Amino acid sequence: MRSLRDMIFEACEEEEIESIKSKKDFIDYAKNKFKIVFGDELDKERMNNTIDGLLKNNKELVDNEEWGELVGMLNKSFGISILDIMYSIA
């Protein structure tokens, strides 16, 4: 049985992903996640290289507008779960 917390989290994450309609939207989403995760220690060059590499290495997902898959890959690149991110901003 899923917890209420998990159901609320899934609904929020789903809504965020559904708002991604273009490559630009994904880039904005990714940059925001980097800012949340790294805060004042954000290395903008590394952030841009990571986002660019993710998009370049997954061209088929970009072409098919499979933003949810790319969001999952982005979150895995941080080495932490999205729940950790959610709790850090709550």
Secondary structure by P-SEA (a helix, b strand, c coil): cccaaaaaaaaaaaaaaaacccaaaaaaaaaaaaaaaccccccaaaaaaaaaaaaaaaaaaaaacaaaaaaaaaaaaacccaaaaaaaac
